């Protein structure tokens, strides 16, 4: 349905809105929430959050992070239809974030 690659601050580097309206604005909110979760897991001594899935009634949101210790800290988000392949989307996002990190480092 849509995907975004952003830096840690939420600035969108590239997006494919597909069927999702206002995806860039939506990704800013997801980025903010993901950063808050980073903070919580760090404070609990669990380490940095690497990924997060949200199962909604009609869609799945997948969020991944290349790591706070990465030279270029990136987040990637995908919103899938409820019957979308989570495994395939996760592989594609991981591939995207690895390539983007290498290119931007």
Secondary structure as GFF3:
##gff-version 3
##sequence-region A 1 105
A	DSSP	beta_strand	2	7	.	.	.	ID=ss1
A	DSSP	beta_strand	12	16	.	.	.	ID=ss2
A	DSSP	alpha_helix	23	43	.	.	.	ID=ss3
A	DSSP	beta_strand	51	55	.	.	.	ID=ss4
A	DSSP	beta_strand	59	65	.	.	.	ID=ss5
A	DSSP	beta_strand	74	81	.	.	.	ID=ss6
A	DSSP	alpha_helix	86	104	.	.	.	ID=ss7
###
